[in-house]
Amino acid sequence: MELAAFRALEPLCWRSPSAHNTQPWRLDHRPGAIRVGWEQAYTLPAADPSGRDLRLSLGAFVETCLIVAADAGLGMRFVADHCVANRRVGWLRASPHRYDTPFNAAQVLTRRTHRGRFSAGPDAEVVAAADAVARASGGTVRAVPDAGLLARLLRVADRQTYADPAVVGELRSWLRLTPAHPHYHADGLTDRCLGLSGREATALRAALAAYPALRRLGLPRLLAAASGNPLALGGAALVLVGPPGTDDATEVEFGRVLARTWLTLHAAGLAAHPLSQLVDASDTREALGALLGVAPRRLLHVARVGRPVGPAAPSARRVGGVGQGLR
Ligand SMILES: Cc1cc2nc3c(=O)[nH]c(=O)nc-3n(C[C@H](O)[C@H](O)[C@H](O)COP(=O)(O)O)c2cc1C
């Protein structure tokens, strides 16, 4: 009964965040349980070859489902059962108890990634609250102590990203730089969410179209330079660190932690702007690990965090809202 009632809530669960907004999750209702899996077509083999961001996104989705169910008075729990061969992270099952969470469906609906200007970073109290969320699962949230070094690492990571034609091609396939794009209201990264003006969006489209021809003539360096320094837009960088021995299953669990961390920030009037390239690029991951004194594999996510100056545009979804019916 609880599981059948959950069907009506699924469009709200789709508000969960995912890398490149691919919404990789898939729910299958089976007798007695809902299987939580993923679609291969919505993974990022070039940008996320290890699958770390996929597993974080799936974990965040699980947490979102539990929060939305609890808010509706439904008793539901998650049983982790990660199996790559079956593209499954686990099962949602009915429970006699509601999931115990301080968060609600309204917060799931209103949380947003924010790539714009921040008037202030997180104060010590908020960092401690986010850290407490991670510590409850054996991890930690750390502020990056050296902003200058971080800005340099970001430049290196951006250059590495734009130097790889497969990564650029994949990014291009998820960019929605004009409302005329057929999937503009369904998924991917829109011009509005990226905070691009009409002129900037047109220039980026032209540059990416010319990429194959101009790659060897220094376009990657130009694109990296054009992405600017987001750290100059205010806020402070926070790193989500997993426990010693972090493995694939831990990353799914820490996707749940990531969702709780972002909702903790949201509840305090703050937002996150992920900078995953810092963890994706091997050189910058190593350097960041050395800076924080942790093994690089334990670095799960980096985001600029702060108090947004203005609202962020809502991102698209294949299910619910304007994207309804496109699933
Ligand atoms: C694991 C993960 C990694 C992400 N990495 C980045 C990133 O490197 N840069 C970025 O701008 N956004 C990143 N995002 C944010 C997504 O693009 C965003 O969640 C998605 O577009 C949906 O938008 P919303 O969060 O506003 O709902 C990431 C999100 C997740 C869950």
The ligand as a Gaussian input file, in Angstrom:
#p B3LYP/6-31G(d) Opt

LIG

0 1
 C       27.407000      14.418000      -7.946000
 C       27.120000      15.761000      -8.558000
 C       28.144000      16.445000      -9.222000
 C       27.904000      17.708000      -9.773000
 N       28.936000      18.391000     -10.365000
 C       28.720000      19.641000     -10.856000
 C       29.802000      20.434000     -11.373000
 O       30.954000      19.996000     -11.422000
 N       29.539000      21.696000     -11.800000
 C       28.280000      22.231000     -11.741000
 O       28.105000      23.383000     -12.144000
 N       27.234000      21.514000     -11.249000
 C       27.432000      20.237000     -10.800000
 N       26.396000      19.530000     -10.238000
 C       25.071000      20.151000     -10.135000
 C       24.132000      19.604000     -11.204000
 O       24.474000      20.133000     -12.479000
 C       22.700000      19.964000     -10.793000
 O       22.365000      19.222000      -9.662000
 C       21.680000      19.700000     -11.874000
 O       21.918000      20.511000     -12.999000
 C       20.246000      19.948000     -11.384000
 O       20.120000      21.256000     -10.906000
 P       19.645000      21.570000      -9.404000
 O       20.704000      21.052000      -8.482000
 O       19.502000      23.057000      -9.362000
 O       18.339000      20.847000      -9.179000
 C       26.606000      18.264000      -9.685000
 C       25.591000      17.561000      -9.033000
 C       25.837000      16.329000      -8.476000
 C       24.724000      15.593000      -7.758000

